[in-house]
Amino acid sequence: MKIITSVVFLISCIFCCHAQIKFEIAIYQNTDLFETNYNQNRPNEQLENVANFTRFSLALNIRAKGNLIHELEFFIPEISKPLECISLPLSYQFQRGLTFEGLGSSYSLRYELRKKVMNLSDRFTFNVGLGVNPYYVFIEYIPNVETTYYSWNKLYGFSLNINPRLQYKLNNRFILEFSIPLKFYDFRKEQYHVSNPSIPISYQTIDSNNRSIFFENAYTFRLGLSYLIN
């Protein structure tokens, strides 16, 4: 959460430095494709390909000088959802079993700086942007039998995206667009905890090594509609 707060503060400072800016609001429908690996009873594992069409996000766009556009996109938080319903596009490793219930929560946003590259016609334009996407995911396994211990996993980090987008100007206020935020790098940290009384408290929580993931097998395709406020 500290990463997300820091990014919001930095972006707010950037916005305050620009004069004569125009504001837009946008809504996106996201189609996400990613993989989930379920560990059932090791070494048995089950890999599932997930296709999700129900994730929506909201964004604030600020048009500055030089055809530059700042975008702050807010992903709708997911709170205590069944693991099979988590839609934030990452490659996950979940536990699955009869003795516990798995729930997940996710929080994320994306900042993007983009520029209009060319006008394809009077109404069509092509833009390219670079974005940073901090995220936090909390996974917990709640036991339903006395022989199973409560445990949780935390994933937090950020990804970098390059985002080509095609825009169609409907009128002076509304713009329709299609974009593909391509993730080319992901920095991730993980933390594990199990409330096992037979393990010393100092060993119940383990921090994993930092991970650098290039071209993760997680993809998003977006349809968007934006409205020029002023």
C-alpha positions as CSV (number, residue, x, y, z in Angstrom):
1,M,0.0,0.0,0.0
2,K,3.0,2.4,0.6
3,I,4.0,2.0,-3.0
4,I,0.5,2.9,-4.2
5,T,0.4,5.9,-1.9
6,S,3.8,7.2,-3.0
7,V,2.8,6.9,-6.7
8,V,-0.4,8.9,-6.1
9,F,1.5,11.6,-4.3
10,L,4.1,11.8,-7.1
11,I,1.5,12.0,-9.8
12,S,-0.4,14.7,-7.9
13,C,2.8,16.8,-7.8
14,I,3.3,16.3,-11.6
15,F,-0.3,17.4,-12.3
16,C,0.1,20.6,-10.2
17,C,3.1,21.7,-12.3
18,H,1.1,21.9,-15.6
19,A,-0.9,24.9,-16.6
20,Q,-3.6,25.2,-19.2
21,I,-4.6,21.5,-18.9
22,K,-7.8,19.7,-19.9
23,F,-9.4,17.0,-18.0
24,E,-11.1,13.8,-19.2
25,I,-12.7,10.9,-17.4
26,A,-12.7,7.4,-18.8
27,I,-14.2,4.0,-18.2
28,Y,-12.5,0.8,-19.4
29,Q,-13.8,-2.7,-20.0
30,N,-10.9,-5.1,-19.5
31,T,-10.5,-8.5,-21.1
32,D,-7.8,-10.4,-19.1
33,L,-6.0,-13.6,-20.0
34,F,-3.7,-15.2,-17.4
35,E,-2.7,-18.5,-15.7
36,T,-3.5,-19.8,-12.2
37,N,-1.6,-22.8,-10.8
38,Y,-3.4,-24.7,-8.1
39,N,-1.4,-26.8,-5.7
40,Q,-3.7,-29.4,-4.3
41,N,-1.7,-32.2,-2.7
42,R,1.9,-31.7,-3.8
43,P,3.3,-32.8,-6.1
44,N,-0.1,-32.8,-7.8
45,E,-0.7,-29.4,-9.5
46,Q,-3.4,-28.1,-11.8
47,L,-2.8,-25.3,-14.3
48,E,-5.8,-23.4,-15.4
49,N,-6.0,-20.7,-18.1
50,V,-8.3,-17.9,-17.1
51,A,-10.2,-15.6,-19.4
52,N,-12.1,-12.8,-17.6
53,F,-14.3,-10.2,-19.3
54,T,-15.9,-8.5,-16.2
55,R,-13.2,-6.3,-14.9
56,F,-13.9,-2.5,-15.2
57,S,-11.7,0.4,-14.3
58,L,-12.0,4.2,-14.1
59,A,-9.4,6.8,-15.1
60,L,-8.7,10.5,-14.9
61,N,-6.8,11.9,-18.0
62,I,-5.0,15.2,-18.0
63,R,-4.1,16.7,-21.3
64,A,-0.9,18.8,-21.1
65,K,1.1,20.7,-23.7
66,G,2.9,18.9,-26.5
67,N,0.2,16.3,-27.1
68,L,1.2,14.7,-23.7
69,I,-1.5,13.0,-21.7
70,H,-1.2,11.8,-18.1
71,E,-3.6,9.1,-17.1
72,L,-4.3,7.7,-13.6
73,E,-6.4,4.5,-13.8
74,F,-8.1,3.1,-10.7
75,F,-8.7,-0.6,-10.6
76,I,-11.9,-1.5,-8.6
77,P,-10.7,-3.3,-5.4
78,E,-11.4,-6.9,-5.0
79,I,-12.1,-7.7,-1.3
80,S,-12.3,-11.3,0.1
81,K,-13.3,-12.9,-3.1
82,P,-13.1,-16.7,-3.8
83,L,-9.7,-17.4,-5.4
84,E,-11.2,-18.5,-8.6
85,C,-12.9,-15.1,-8.9
86,I,-9.8,-13.0,-8.6
87,S,-9.4,-11.0,-11.8
88,L,-6.3,-8.8,-11.4
89,P,-4.1,-10.3,-14.2
90,L,-1.1,-11.9,-12.7
91,S,0.3,-15.5,-12.8
92,Y,-0.9,-17.0,-9.5
93,Q,0.0,-20.0,-7.4
94,F,-2.9,-20.9,-5.1
95,Q,-3.6,-23.7,-2.7
96,R,-6.7,-25.8,-3.1
97,G,-8.1,-28.3,-0.6
98,L,-11.2,-29.6,1.3
99,T,-9.9,-28.5,4.7
100,F,-9.8,-24.7,4.1
101,E,-11.4,-21.9,2.2
102,G,-9.3,-19.6,0.0
103,L,-10.1,-15.9,-0.3
104,G,-8.3,-13.1,-2.1
105,S,-8.2,-9.3,-2.1
106,S,-6.4,-7.1,-4.6
107,Y,-5.7,-3.3,-4.9
108,S,-4.0,-1.7,-7.8
109,L,-3.8,1.4,-10.0
110,R,-1.8,2.5,-13.1
111,Y,-0.1,5.7,-14.1
112,E,0.6,6.2,-17.7
113,L,2.2,9.0,-19.7
114,R,1.3,8.8,-23.4
115,K,1.7,10.9,-26.5
116,K,-0.2,11.2,-29.8
117,V,1.9,9.7,-32.5
118,M,-0.1,10.4,-35.6
119,N,-3.5,11.2,-37.0
120,L,-4.8,8.4,-39.1
121,S,-7.7,10.4,-40.3
122,D,-10.0,13.3,-39.1
123,R,-11.4,11.0,-36.4
124,F,-8.8,8.2,-35.9
125,T,-5.6,8.8,-33.9
126,F,-2.8,6.5,-32.7
127,N,-1.2,7.0,-29.3
128,V,1.6,5.2,-27.4
129,G,2.1,5.3,-23.7
130,L,4.4,4.0,-20.9
131,G,2.9,3.0,-17.6
132,V,3.7,1.8,-14.1
133,N,1.2,-0.4,-12.3
134,P,1.7,-0.9,-8.5
135,Y,-0.3,-3.7,-6.9
136,Y,-1.0,-5.5,-3.7
137,V,-2.6,-8.9,-3.4
138,F,-3.6,-10.6,-0.1
139,I,-4.5,-14.3,-0.1
140,E,-5.7,-16.1,3.0
141,Y,-6.6,-19.7,3.7
142,I,-9.2,-20.1,6.4
143,P,-9.4,-23.6,7.9
144,N,-12.7,-25.4,8.4
145,V,-11.2,-28.3,10.4
146,E,-9.0,-28.2,13.6
147,T,-6.1,-30.0,12.0
148,T,-5.5,-27.2,9.4
149,Y,-3.8,-23.9,10.4
150,Y,-4.7,-20.5,9.2
151,S,-2.2,-19.1,6.6
152,W,-1.8,-16.2,4.2
153,N,0.3,-14.9,1.3
154,K,1.1,-11.4,0.3
155,L,2.2,-10.3,-3.1
156,Y,3.2,-6.7,-3.8
157,G,5.2,-5.0,-6.5
158,F,4.8,-3.1,-9.7
159,S,4.8,-3.8,-13.4
160,L,5.9,-1.7,-16.4
161,N,3.7,-1.5,-19.5
162,I,3.9,-0.2,-23.0
163,N,0.4,0.7,-24.2
164,P,-0.5,1.3,-27.9
165,R,-4.0,2.6,-28.4
166,L,-6.3,3.5,-31.3
167,Q,-8.8,6.2,-30.7
168,Y,-11.9,7.2,-32.6
169,K,-13.4,10.7,-32.0
170,L,-17.2,10.4,-31.8
171,N,-17.7,14.1,-31.3
172,N,-16.1,17.1,-29.4
173,R,-16.7,15.4,-26.1
174,F,-16.6,11.6,-26.5
175,I,-13.8,9.4,-27.6
176,L,-14.0,5.6,-28.2
177,E,-10.7,3.6,-28.0
178,F,-9.1,0.2,-28.1
179,S,-5.8,-0.4,-26.3
180,I,-3.4,-3.3,-25.2
181,P,-1.3,-2.5,-22.2
182,L,1.6,-4.9,-22.8
183,K,3.4,-6.0,-19.6
184,F,7.1,-6.3,-20.2
185,Y,8.5,-6.3,-16.7
186,D,7.2,-7.1,-13.2
187,F,9.1,-6.6,-9.9
188,R,7.5,-8.8,-7.2
189,K,7.9,-9.5,-3.5
190,E,6.1,-12.2,-1.7
191,Q,5.5,-13.0,2.0
192,Y,4.1,-16.2,3.5
193,H,2.7,-16.9,7.0
194,V,1.3,-19.9,8.7
195,S,-0.2,-19.8,12.3
196,N,1.3,-23.1,13.4
197,P,1.8,-23.1,17.2
198,S,4.5,-25.7,16.9
199,I,6.7,-23.3,14.9
200,P,8.4,-20.4,16.7
201,I,6.6,-17.1,16.0
202,S,9.7,-15.6,14.4
203,Y,9.6,-18.4,11.8
204,Q,5.9,-18.4,11.0
205,T,6.3,-15.5,8.5
206,I,8.8,-15.9,5.7
207,D,9.9,-13.2,3.1
208,S,10.7,-14.5,-0.3
209,N,13.5,-13.1,-2.5
210,N,12.7,-10.3,-4.9
211,R,11.6,-11.5,-8.3
212,S,12.1,-9.9,-11.7
213,I,9.7,-11.3,-14.2
214,F,10.0,-10.4,-17.9
215,F,7.0,-10.8,-20.3
216,E,4.7,-12.6,-17.8
217,N,2.0,-14.7,-19.3
218,A,-0.8,-12.3,-18.4
219,Y,-2.5,-10.1,-21.0
220,T,-5.2,-7.4,-21.1
221,F,-7.2,-6.0,-24.0
222,R,-9.3,-2.8,-23.2
223,L,-12.2,-1.0,-24.7
224,G,-12.7,2.5,-23.4
225,L,-14.9,5.5,-23.5
226,S,-13.7,8.9,-22.4
227,Y,-15.4,12.2,-21.9
228,L,-13.7,15.6,-22.2
229,I,-14.8,17.7,-19.2
230,N,-13.4,21.1,-20.2
